Amino acid sequence: METKRSQELFAQAQRYIPGGVNSPVRAFRAVGGHPLFIQRAAGSRIYDVDGNGYIDYVGSWGPLILGHAHPQVVAAIQRAARNGSSYGAPTELEVELARLITEAVPSIELVRMVNSGTEAAMSAIRLARGYTRRSKIIKFDGCYHGHVDGLLVQAGSGATTFGIPDSLGVPEDYTRNTISLPYNDLGAVEEVVSKQGEEIACIILEPIAGNMGVIPPQEGFLQGIRRLCSEYGIVLIFDEVITGFRVAYGGAQSLYGVTPDLTILGKIIGGGLPVGAFGGKREIMETIAPLGGVYQAGTLSGNPLAMMAGIETLKILSQEETYRKLEEGAQRLTEGMKAAAEKVGIPTFSTRVGSCFCTFFQEGPVTDYASAKRSDTQQYARFFHTMLAEGIYFAPSQFEAGFLSLAHSSEDIEQTIAASTKGFKAALEGTP
Ligand SMILES: *Cc1c(COP(=O)(O)O)cnc(C)c1O
């Protein structure tokens, strides 16, 4: 595989951009080698600047559930662009996307648009604090909610005390109100809440963890947290930036039948353009300016191009059979890969909810961040590079989700399963 042009561009990029990338995981540090520079994409494929095509399971990290450059979405963006790209004044498109979201996700009575998932998480937490007039928050180890200062906390072993920042540049003052607990450990939540419940503004979590591989919630975990939040007046925030419109049209909350107070959305609702949103109970949402005292604003929030891309995407997703098709394709893919791994004799643990999936390079079970981290990342790196050479683009890190789109064909899936035998062999045998 010839990647000369990508290598040249990466060298140039490093002269002007820190590390040559605008988001760190793109740099391929976790798997070695250099990133591929992408020139274009269509359907299930992305094409690099050297002309190589790949079946893509990253899907821009989740948004592209319809596949790349869906003709209806492209046409919608073009229509919107002809009318101007931003006004800083309300538009009918914002009303339309807000209506679609509130109809799809009944727990969202009011919704506000922002420009990224990070911004949505930051604003939702400010809102929860403003509404409850409390300061402390609970998050979970390995759950990612964007690069919000107060959430960049990786708790030490069983740390139920004050958080320690995970990034330089985050003063300890900013994280001292953050408590990070192990995912799927309801007992740990009960213990903290029973002592400090009256001081806790919110519990924020991914209802299906998607940033430490894919880790589904165990039976009773979400329900137990819901019960504790109701009992202590804590705002329950589901970060559905990945799972919203991904695992079901109503998100993970509809799948598990657990109703949060606030929901964070992003990725899919922007149809590939920069969007985030947060919404929920009317009473809580009415605490935001201009109705209430919690300030929140944005120059490009509700941008008409992004609204159009989101509206068109949701309209297509709301058609019948969409999620059944995704489910069937993803099931075939993950079962086929699992069988390939077994035949090769490499221990793997695979997880999947709907069309997001992960193969952990270890025996498992993987239920939280600590167990996810036991994966053999060297094996993953060899698998990744072998698949790439076979024309298949998985995420350049063990701890990311794979995403199937509606554009992936049966042939794409069969080709991926066949190639995975080679990938697993290379991973096991230590050949590159
Ligand atoms: C991607 C992601 C975010 C951050 O969204 P950005 O648009 O990258 O800021 C937040 N939460 C979850 C669960 C995500 O996967």
The ligand as an ORCA input file, in Angstrom:
! r2SCAN-3c Opt
* xyz 0 1
  C     -17.542     12.693     21.131
  C     -18.131     12.750     22.501
  C     -18.242     13.954     23.213
  C     -17.602     15.224     22.747
  O     -18.154     15.705     21.580
  P     -17.279     16.754     20.704
  O     -18.235     17.152     19.618
  O     -16.105     15.977     20.213
  O     -16.908     17.860     21.592
  C     -18.922     13.943     24.402
  N     -19.445     12.810     24.893
  C     -19.338     11.638     24.251
  C     -19.965     10.415     24.834
  C     -18.654     11.560     23.045
  O     -18.493     10.382     22.443
*
